Amino acid sequence: MPREVSLDPFGTSADPRRYVPIPTSERALAALQAGICAGRSPLLLQGPGGVGKTLLLRVLAEREMRAGRRVLFSPFLHLPPEDVAPWLFHLVGWPRALANVSDAALVDELRAHGLTTTLLIVDEIQSATPASARRLTELAGAAGPTLQLVTAGRARGDRLTEELHPAATVLLDGSFPPAELRTLCEAFLARAGVPPALKCLPPAEREVIVER
């Protein structure tokens, strides 16, 4: 039975099971994975809202876990800067009273445990305060090769870059070639559970969807 049968055809677009490997997305993922393999941190996936950044981060997390890397995923960072270290300590999974965690203690624990395969992925980084984004970058930098940081966020001029000081930025400008949009449209219409009336749309009407 096809895997797609158990999924809501109109469900969340950030489900990695929905991913359609079009060239634009694959190039972005390849660039992120190359940065990870090269030990670069932080990496920033940047682009307008709705372009598919969250889905790509989810796919990246799955691929890295299959490759044997430990992955931590956070959908956002809504914390004051003084809480970033305790949050990260808790996310890593160490049983420590959050109020007693310092930046130095977190870095010491990361190094002591030798977590060389830990990848921290944080989505919607633009929702963090500038101070919290800087603190996260500082912690990742202090931890060195034991912790790599990948973030994604919408463009905010140069501010996001100033806060994160990314080692590399991967841009998604939201412009997909028509052929890739047709591929995405066909993949959606092929999902189990899509009404027959949609599956049977004539080519001219499908082209209208692609154009819009």
MINU-334351 format. One record per atom (N, C-alpha, C): x, y, z. Coordinates in steps of 0.001 Angstrom, whole numbers, padded with zeros to 6 digits, always signed. Example, Ala and Ser with C-alpha at 12.3 -4.5 7.8 and 13.67 -1.06 7.14 Angstrom:
! residues 2
+013190-005690+007800
+012300-004500+007800
+013200-003300+007800
+012850-002250+007080
+013670-001060+007140
+012900+000030+007870
***
This chain:
! residues 212
+000854-001197+000000
+000000+000000+000000
+000886+001242+000000
+000613+002222-000825
+001451+003413-000872
+001491+004126+000471
+002656+004642+000797
+002825+005334+002065
+001911+006544+002174
+001628+007204+001042
+000856+008437+001017
-000584+008234+001469
-001082+006993+001441
-002487+006736+001744
-002865+007196+003139
-001934+007080+004099
-002244+007407+005487
-002167+008901+005771
-001829+009714+004780
-001639+011138+004999
-002840+011936+004519
-003129+013010+005259
-004135+013960+004824
-003573+014705+003607
-004215+014609+002448
-003649+015256+001250
-003558+016770+001375
-004340+017343+002303
-004305+018789+002501
-003618+019142+003819
-002837+018192+004368
-002178+018399+005646
-000991+019344+005549
-000254+019415+006653
+000856+020357+006743
+001869+020162+005617
+002299+021279+005057
+003275+021224+003978
+004686+021007+004502
+004864+021045+005839
+006194+020862+006424
+006477+019410+006789
+005581+018518+006433
+005794+017097+006690
+006813+016578+005682
+007973+016060+006149
+008993+015608+005192
+008513+014507+004257
+007436+013804+004625
+006884+012793+003726
+006242+013438+002498
+005995+014737+002571
+005418+015481+001444
+006489+015966+000473
+007741+015834+000848
+008808+016461+000074
+008879+015919-001349
+008982+016840-002299
+009167+016500-003710
+010540+017036-004111
+011477+016168-004493
+012856+016603-004756
+013028+017319-006090
+012661+018590-006114
+012894+019404-007304
+014314+019974-007237
+014905+020328-008369
+016299+020783-008391
+016600+021962-007464
+015716+022964-007400
+015988+024127-006552
+016141+023720-005095
+015253+022870-004614
+015315+022413-003231
+016525+021520-002988
+016817+020658-003934
+017956+019760-003776
+019276+020531-003745
+019377+021599-004525
+020593+022422-004490
+020761+023075-003125
+019649+023562-002548
+019725+024186-001228
+020147+023162-000177
+019559+021975-000229
+019923+020927+000723
+021376+020507+000556
+021822+020390-000693
+023206+020002-000945
+024170+021049-000383
+023815+022326-000511
+024669+023388+000015
+024739+023328+001540
+023600+023078+002173
+023593+022953+003634
+024405+021743+004085
+024225+020612+003415
+024955+019406+003796
+026453+019565+003551
+026826+020287+002509
+028245+020540+002269
+028829+021390+003381
+028066+022383+003849
+028526+023206+004960
+028672+022408+006239
+027732+021505+006468
+027803+020650+007655
+029034+019758+007592
+029235+019125+006453
+030393+018230+006297
+031710+018979+006451
+031717+020262+006064
+032926+021067+006173
+033114+021637+007574
+032154+021383+008463
+032256+021872+009837
+031930+023342+009996
+031204+023925+009046
+030885+025354+009117
+029655+025586+009993
+029715+026644+010814
+028620+026929+011735
+028733+028392+012195
+027575+029088+012271
+026236+028636+011889
+026001+028739+010384
+025053+027936+009921
+024580+028017+008552
+023191+028650+008571
+022904+029479+007592
+021620+030179+007532
+020925+029877+006217
+019698+029347+006310
+018822+029173+005154
+017858+030352+005162
+017944+031215+004167
+017210+032468+004192
+016313+032603+002974
+015098+033115+003213
+014175+033325+002115
+012844+033836+002617
+011958+034244+001720
+010658+034790+002125
+009767+033725+002746
+008736+034180+003472
+007802+033262+004090
+007055+032438+003062
+006823+031161+003358
+006052+030296+002492
+006829+029648+001368
+008144+029856+001320
+008933+029306+000220
+009338+027850+000470
+009167+027373+001712
+009463+025973+001996
+010689+025734+002864
+011119+026751+003607
+012313+026607+004447
+012124+025554+005533
+010967+025563+006185
+010731+024605+007268
+010748+023174+006743
+010126+022949+005604
+010132+021615+005013
+011565+021174+004715
+012379+022058+004164
+013759+021695+003858
+014540+021372+005129
+014296+022114+006206
+014977+021809+007470
+014570+020431+007986
+013297+020098+007846
+012825+018778+008290
+013461+017660+007464
+013552+017888+006167
+014184+016894+005294
+015666+016781+005635
+016317+017913+005857
+017731+017908+006244
+017934+017123+007535
+017067+017339+008512
+017181+016621+009789
+017068+015116+009579
+016107+014689+008771
+015943+013254+008514
+017163+012662+007823
+017685+013380+006844
+018847+012868+006119
+020073+012778+007016
+020269+013778+007863
+021428+013763+008750
+021299+012672+009810
+020084+012437+010281
+019895+011354+011259
+020150+009997+010622
+019715+009830+009377
+019988+008573+008680
+021484+008373+008463
+022218+009484+008389
+023671+009405+008217
+024390+009164+009538
+023630+009077+010633
+024226+008770+011928
+024503+009961+012819
+024079+011129+012408
+024328+012319+013207
+023213+012528+014223
+023562+012995+015388
+022548+013359+016376
+021989+014731+016019
+020655+014828+015931
+020012+016063+015489
+019033+016547+016546
+019098+017832+016868
+018144+018491+017746
+017413+019536+016921
+016075+019552+016993
+015282+020465+016158
+014398+021329+017045
+014455+022628+016815
+013572+023555+017522
+012838+024407+016494
+011501+024516+016580
+010752+025285+015590
+010902+026792+015734
+011460+027257+016865
+011629+028698+017077
+012525+028905+018294
+012848+030166+018573
+013651+030515+019740
+013036+031747+020386
+011959+031527+021159
+011260+032628+021821
+011732+032704+023280
+012970+033130+023479
+013547+033161+024811
+014381+034414+024996
+014433+034935+026242
+015389+036009+026509
+016799+035437+026490
+017805+036261+026254
+019172+035743+026100
+019679+034946+027287
+019262+035320+028503
+019751+034600+029677
+019194+033188+029792
+018140+032881+029018
+017553+031544+029077
+018030+030633+027947
+018849+031153+027035
+019265+030349+025893
+020132+029171+026326
+021091+029394+027231
+021958+028298+027685
+021164+027218+028422
+020294+027572+029397
+019483+026528+030043
+018588+025771+029065
+018009+026487+028106
+017157+025842+027090
+017953+024828+026289
+019147+025214+025871
+019966+024318+025075
+020415+023120+025904
+020751+023364+027170
+021146+022275+028064
+020003+021270+028193
+018783+021777+028345
+017609+020906+028461
+017340+020181+027143
+017503+020879+026015
+017254+020287+024708
+018210+019135+024437
+019458+019305+024850
+020439+018239+024680
+020057+017011+025491
+019345+017239+026618
+018822+016106+027381
+019537+015791+028675
+020340+016722+029179
+021017+016446+030443
+020143+016867+031616
+019972+015998+032631
+019122+016314+033795
+019836+017251+034753
+019661+018529+034534
+020311+019541+035367
+019299+020624+035684
+019306+021135+036901
+018388+022209+037266
+018647+023408+036359
+017632+023819+035632
+017819+024853+034629
+018346+026151+035217
+017947+026481+036443
+018358+027747+037028
+019856+027801+037299
+020505+026636+037341
+021930+026594+037686
+022848+026440+036480
+022287+026499+035300
+023095+026267+034104
+023685+027584+033615
+024982+027605+033425
+025668+028769+032870
+026185+028428+031482
+026585+029455+030755
+027163+029223+029435
+028392+028327+029542
+029242+028607+030519
+030474+027840+030685
+030170+026384+030998
+029149+026143+031846
+028787+024769+032196
+028284+024003+030978
+027502+024674+030157
+026978+024020+028954
+028109+023633+028012
+029018+024564+027761
+030131+024287+026865
+030999+023162+027422
+031247+023176+028734
+032054+022120+029361
+031402+020757+029176
+030080+020700+029338
+029372+019428+029187
+029407+018942+027740
+029237+019862+026807
+029303+019494+025399
+030656+018882+025068
+031705+019530+025531
+033049+019039+025249
+033325+017728+025977
+032866+017614+027218
+033121+016405+028000
+032449+015184+027396
+031256+015377+026826
+030527+014257+026258
+030970+013936+024831
+031776+014820+024244
+032290+014534+022916
+031218+014371+021868
+030206+015222+021899
+029083+015084+020971
+029444+015670+019608
+030332+014998+018918
+030834+015526+017660
+029808+015456+016529
+028733+014716+016741
+027739+014569+015670
+026445+015313+015984
+026469+016234+016930
+025248+016949+017284
+025018+018128+016358
+023855+018133+015704
+023450+019209+014816
+022210+019869+015411
+022300+021143+015708
+021172+021892+016253
+020536+022708+015134
+019265+022416+014838
+018523+023108+013784
+017454+023978+014435
+017484+025271+014154
+016525+026216+014736
+015813+026949+013605
+014515+026779+013537
+013702+027428+012504
+013215+028783+013005
+012710+029598+012084
+012100+030899+012401
+013028+031745+013280
+014301+031789+012940
+015263+032493+013779
+014959+033983+013845
+014223+034520+012861
+013899+035939+012900
+012956+036278+014042
+012333+035269+014654
+011439+035525+015787
+012204+035729+017087
+013490+035386+017097
+014307+035576+018288
+014722+037037+018399
+014970+037486+019625
+015500+038834+019796
+016941+038861+019296
+017448+040022+018913
+018843+040087+018472
+019817+039532+019512
+019571+039844+020775
+020470+039372+021831
+020429+037859+021967
+019239+037255+021821
+019119+035800+021943
+019764+035097+020760
+019607+035661+019556
+020254+035078+018388
+021765+035132+018535
+022273+036252+019032
+023716+036359+019247
+024196+035363+020283
+023418+035188+021373
+023814+034256+022421
+023886+032832+021890
+022914+032461+021081
+022919+031119+020500
+024158+030908+019646
+024491+031910+018833
+025683+031807+017999
+026945+031733+018844
+026999+032503+019907
+028165+032482+020796
+028349+031116+021440
+027250+030507+021877
+027336+029187+022500
+027821+028140+021506
+027266+028185+020299
+027688+027222+019284
+029158+027412+018948
+029596+028673+018884
+030993+028938+018591
+031912+028466+019701
+031491+028672+020956
+032307+028251+022091
+032407+026735+022175
+031333+026053+021759
+031331+024585+021812
+032211+023982+020731
+032545+024793+019715
+033437+024307+018674
+032817+023187+017865
+033595+022169+017516
+033106+021107+016633
+032080+020174+017286
+031841+020335+018593
+030872+019463+019258
+029431+019859+018961
+029220+021048+018410
+027857+021515+018145
+027855+022376+016888
+027076+021964+015912
+026906+022750+014694
+025493+023303+014662
+025376+024546+014212
+024100+025251+014212
+023641+025532+012790
+022385+025157+012505
+021738+025484+011237
+020459+026236+011562
+020267+027395+010963
+019072+028189+011230
+018373+028527+009918
+017123+028935+010046
+016369+029394+008876
+015530+030585+009291
+015376+031537+008385
+014575+032697+008704
+014288+033548+007489
+013303+034424+007644
+012960+035357+006576
+013982+036489+006552
+014167+037057+005383
+015132+038141+005214
+014684+039374+005990
+015630+040020+006670
+015364+041284+007354
+016499+042264+007032
+016788+042424+005782
+017913+043268+005417
+019207+042628+005893
+020089+043425+006453
+021359+042916+006951
+021296+042527+008415
+020152+042783+009074
+020080+042579+010517
+020292+041128+010904
+019660+040215+010186
+019777+038802+010522
+021222+038336+010404
+021897+038783+009360
+023294+038415+009179
+024158+038990+010292
+023866+040214+010698
+024635+040846+011773
+024469+040101+013092
+023275+039574+013342
+023022+038869+014593
+023694+037503+014619
+023658+036805+013500
+024119+035423+013471
+025577+035270+013036
+026063+036184+012233
+027397+036044+011640
+027554+034654+011013
+026659+034280+010080
+026706+032915+009527
+027998+032632+008773
+028464+031404+008908
+029636+030975+008142
+029271+030812+006677
+028000+030560+006398
+027519+030447+005022
+026008+030689+005023
+025522+031306+003956
+024090+031569+003792
+023603+030923+002505
+022513+030176+002614
+021871+029562+001452
+020571+030315+001203
+020425+030878+000025
+019273+031718-000286
+018223+030963-001092
+016966+031125-000680
+015816+030667-001456
+015006+031914-001781
+015009+032333-003025
+014364+033608-003356
+012881+033475-003656
+012364+032257-003628
+010938+032073-003867
+010571+031988-005323
+011555+032009-006195
+011296+031924-007636
+011663+030530-008128
+010645+029761-008511
+010856+028408-009003
+010562+028352-010501
+011366+027648-011261
+011099+027518-012697
+009733+026866-012929
+009053+027230-014013
+007736+026645-014298
+007745+025118-014310
+008803+024518-014816
+008851+023054-014873
+008815+022454-013460
+009486+023111-012502
+009469+022609-011126
+008099+022814-010484
+007457+023930-010804
+006113+024160-010278
+005131+023132-010825
+005306+022763-012091
+004440+021721-012656
+004671+020391-011938
+005919+020100-011623
+006231+018863-010890
+005546+018860-009528
+005604+020001-008825
+004959+020099-007515
+003442+019964-007639
+002878+020594-008650
+001436+020516-008877
+001011+019077-009157
+001754+018394-010005
+001418+017007-010347
+001560+016100-009124
+002571+016356-008311
+002773+015540-007107
+001614+015719-006135
+001130+016957-006013
-000013+017198-005125
-001259+016495-005645
-001528+016626-006926
-002740+016035-007492
-002689+014510-007474
-001495+013941-007381
-001364+012485-007355
-001543+011898-005967
-001639+012747-004951
-001760+012230-003590
-003064+011463-003396
-002970+010411-002611
-004181+009672-002244
-005077+010581-001421
-006357+010542-001698
-007304+011351-000946
-007678+012647-001617
-006940+013047-002649
-007318+014241-003402
-008585+013923-004191
-009606+014776-004130
-010869+014489-004832
-010655+014211-006314
-011411+013263-006860
-011286+012928-008293
-011440+014136-009205
-012285+015088-008806
-012492+016264-009648
-011196+017049-009831
-010363+017055-008783
-009069+017734-008896
-008082+016904-009710
-008099+015589-009485
-007186+014720-010221
-007429+014777-011728
-008662+015064-012086
-009022+015049-013509
-009004+016434-014160
-008377+017398-013495
-008303+018730-014093
-007623+018656-015454
-008177+019312-016453
-007527+019317-017773
-006219+020103-017719
-005328+019852-018669
-004015+020516-018681
-004094+022033-018605
-005055+022643-019266
-005153+024106-019266
-005415+024634-017860
-006267+023941-017101
-006567+024385-015738
-005386+024121-014803
-004663+023040-015035
-003456+022783-014237
-002428+023885-014482
-002351+024349-015733
-001395+025397-016053
-001762+026703-015345
-003062+026950-015155
-003499+028123-014413
-003005+028054-012969
-003070+026857-012384
-002583+026676-011011
-001089+026979-010939
-000343+026485-011894
+001100+026712-011931
+001393+028219-012043
+000674+028894-012902
+000906+030330-013101
+000604+031134-011844
-000440+030725-011120
-000817+031463-009932
+000089+031182-008757
***
